Amino acid sequence: MPGKKAPTKRKSDAIVEDKGPKKVKVSHRSHGKEAGQVLALGQGDVGQLGLGQDIIERKKPALVPLPEKAVQVFAGGMHTVCLSESGTVYTFGCNDEGALGRDTSEMGSDTVPGKVTLEGKVVQVSAGDSHTAALTDDGTVYIWGSFRDNNGVIGLLEPMKPCNFPVKVPVTETIVRISSGSDHVVMITLEGNLYSFGNAEQGQLGRVPQCFSDRGARRGLAPLLQPHVLHFKKKVSFTDVFCGSYHTFALSSEGHVYGFGLSNYHQLGNKSAAPCYFPMKLTCFRNSTTSWVGFHGGQHHSLCLDAEGQVYSLGRAEYGRLGLGPDAQETVEPKPVTGMEPACAVTCGASVSFAVTREGSVYAWGMGTNLQLGTGEEDDEWSPVKMTGKQLENRAVLMASSGGQHTVLLVKDKQES
């Protein structure tokens, strides 16, 4: 790790514009700004590629036929959600538990992009294994689908009740940022508070002790599924949050990194392999010569990004997901991933990793089984490989997201950049 330096204080990333009565607009640096086209690759046997009933696999990125340009795209476990530049949400893929948020009774309608009916303009979306969430520009969050645990469906906002269409999340504070894990959601409010709800089995909510983590024990599921604020001994103001599959990273305005959730392969960067049920200030991130700006997690590993564009990885090493070469072993502390230009974003699938560079390329590494890496082969990649393909020619990649078996990209023509 680089030499020590005190954490850098950060101004809040949240902005509120008062446009008059009942017209408060929220903004956050994570909200999509640049519009482009959506590409998909990997396995798509339940329509998560958005290419229709007859196309269930793509070895290289393929263009998804959206009716308008997109500013965000996220891959859930087996579905995809796109946010258009007009603030409209489109979804496609598996709708067994309502993750698409729309009627898919017409044959094949789940395999192509379809519009989700929502009140207000959406500025951010997120997706988990079987749920989707959307944040509107007035700070309201809507969610649909269901959370699951090791025993199956646990419901969404009410115990054992999935939601096939969007419902409003009951939070009195204004939300400026949302992030989804496999089966949990964490939100940041305008005041810098953290709220969480969903599955608590691995500690990913950061507010439920182990004795109540399994379906709430005698308390039941209701306290898990209703959003509640995370409490701290002293006031901590948060500026950003990033969910892995079963763990969570949060950045404070003071520049500290907090983590909670599953860490059985040390994917949180703490020495203990036990789940972390409450937020812990992660000491392994104190030694950077620059501030941390991005995180993401798969099932058992994490990627980190510093302000200089250097990518780091930690956690489980199998299948090459750390990008540290064929001799890599499980690591507790963030290790630099080399072989690519400075990055502007990192993202993970279950056992795969991606970095989007500042110059508009995307690098991939990890498990190749589902063709998610874009190499055209099923071989695992132990070091970063630049993704290529006809649809990537003369285009800059704006963002990437990877689900259980597929990967989606947001790209922009270079002459528009």
Beta strands, then each sheet from edge to edge (+ up, - down):
strand 1: 15-18
strand 2: 24-27
strand 3: 37-43
strand 4: 57-63
strand 5: 70-75
strand 6: 79-84
strand 7: 89-93
strand 8: 114-116
strand 9: 122-127
strand 10: 131-136
strand 11: 141-145
strand 12: 147-149
strand 13: 152-155
strand 14: 163-168
strand 15: 175-180
strand 16: 184-189
strand 17: 194-198
strand 18: 228-229
strand 19: 238-243
strand 20: 247-252
strand 21: 257-261
strand 22: 276-281
strand 23: 292-297
strand 24: 301-306
strand 25: 311-315
strand 26: 331-337
strand 27: 343-348
strand 28: 352-357
strand 29: 362-366
strand 30: 381-386
strand 31: 395-402
strand 32: 406-413
sheet 1: 1+ 2-
sheet 2: 4+ 3- 32+ 31-
sheet 3: 5+ 6- 7+ 8-
sheet 4: 9+ 10- 11+ 14-
sheet 5: 12+ 13-
sheet 6: 15+ 16- 17+ 18-
sheet 7: 19+ 20- 21+ 22-
sheet 8: 23+ 24- 25+ 26-
sheet 9: 27+ 28- 29+ 30-
end
